[in-house]
């Protein structure tokens, strides 16, 4: 009985210390996931139901380079973490902050006011643009 209680407590502590699918990431987890990484991004436009695919490199110093394939160009931007949210700059739309949730299988979903607006996946070290 005591042994099963010990293992139950150990499993509970392990699960609470890690991000499970569907859990929102903390600021530290966001920094660890994005810093000095390139990721593929699926941009979801709910108004038109169109999806656009991009790639971005997010440096540890807060700079971000976004590759926009349909324009065959890159755009320099900024990123940061604020109140456990991933924040970024957009040249025309201004600044934004989004909650990031672990969707499992190496995918992470960004939410804006509860609406799924981005999927991040295929994270790789360094600038792979």
C-alpha positions in Angstrom: 0.0 0.0 0.0 2.7 2.5 1.0 4.7 1.7 -2.2 1.7 2.3 -4.5 1.1 5.6 -2.7 4.7 6.6 -3.2 4.6 5.8 -6.9 1.2 7.6 -7.3 2.7 10.7 -5.7 5.8 10.5 -7.8 3.8 10.2 -11.0 1.6 13.1 -9.9 4.6 15.3 -9.3 6.2 14.4 -12.6 3.0 15.2 -14.6 2.6 18.5 -12.9 6.1 19.5 -13.7 5.8 18.9 -17.4 3.5 20.2 -20.1 0.8 17.9 -21.1 -1.1 18.0 -24.4 -3.6 20.9 -24.2 -1.8 22.7 -21.4 -0.8 26.3 -21.8 3.0 26.8 -21.7 4.6 29.0 -19.1 6.9 31.9 -20.0 10.0 29.8 -19.3 8.7 26.9 -21.5 7.9 29.4 -24.3 11.4 30.8 -24.1 13.0 27.3 -24.1 10.8 26.2 -27.1 11.4 29.2 -29.3 14.8 30.6 -28.5 17.4 30.1 -31.3 15.0 27.8 -33.2 13.4 27.8 -36.6 9.9 26.5 -36.8 7.3 26.0 -39.5 4.1 27.9 -39.0 0.6 27.3 -40.3 -1.3 30.6 -40.3 -5.0 30.0 -39.9 -7.4 32.7 -41.2 -10.8 31.9 -39.7 -12.6 34.6 -41.8 -11.6 33.0 -45.1 -10.7 29.4 -43.9 -7.4 29.7 -45.8 -4.2 28.4 -44.4 -0.8 29.8 -45.2 2.5 28.2 -44.4 5.5 30.2 -43.2 8.8 29.6 -41.4 10.4 31.8 -38.7 13.6 31.9 -36.8 13.4 33.3 -33.3 16.7 34.4 -31.8 17.4 34.5 -28.1 18.0 38.3 -28.3 14.3 38.9 -29.2 14.8 39.3 -33.0 12.7 37.3 -35.3 13.1 36.6 -39.1 9.9 35.4 -40.8 10.1 33.8 -44.3 7.1 34.5 -46.4 7.2 32.0 -49.3 4.4 33.5 -51.4 6.3 36.8 -51.5 9.7 35.0 -51.5 11.1 37.4 -48.9 12.0 37.7 -45.3 10.6 40.2 -42.8 12.5 41.2 -39.6 10.4 41.4 -36.5 10.6 41.1 -32.7 9.4 38.5 -30.2 9.2 38.4 -26.4 7.3 36.7 -23.6 4.9 38.6 -21.4 2.5 37.1 -18.8 3.1 33.6 -20.0 2.3 34.5 -23.6 4.3 34.5 -26.8 4.3 38.1 -28.1 5.4 39.5 -31.4 5.4 42.5 -33.7 3.7 42.9 -37.0 4.7 45.8 -39.3 1.1 46.8 -40.1 -1.1 45.2 -37.4 1.1 46.2 -34.4 2.0 44.0 -31.4 0.2 40.9 -30.2 0.4 38.3 -27.4 -0.9 34.7 -27.7 -1.2 31.8 -25.4 0.7 28.7 -26.6 -0.6 25.3 -25.9 1.0 21.9 -26.4 -1.0 20.0 -29.0 1.1 16.9 -28.8 3.3 15.2 -31.3 5.7 18.3 -31.5 2.9 20.7 -32.5 2.0 23.8 -30.5 -1.1 26.0 -31.1 -1.2 29.7 -30.6 -4.5 31.2 -29.4 -5.8 34.7 -29.6 -8.7 35.3 -27.3 -9.5 31.6 -27.3 -9.3 31.3 -31.1 -6.7 29.0 -32.6 -4.7 31.2 -35.0 -1.4 29.5 -35.6 0.2 26.0 -35.5 4.0 25.8 -34.8 5.8 22.6 -35.7 9.1 21.1 -36.9 11.3 23.0 -34.5 15.0 22.8 -35.3 18.1 24.4 -33.9 19.5 27.6 -35.3 18.5 29.7 -38.3 17.4 27.2 -40.9 15.7 29.7 -43.2 
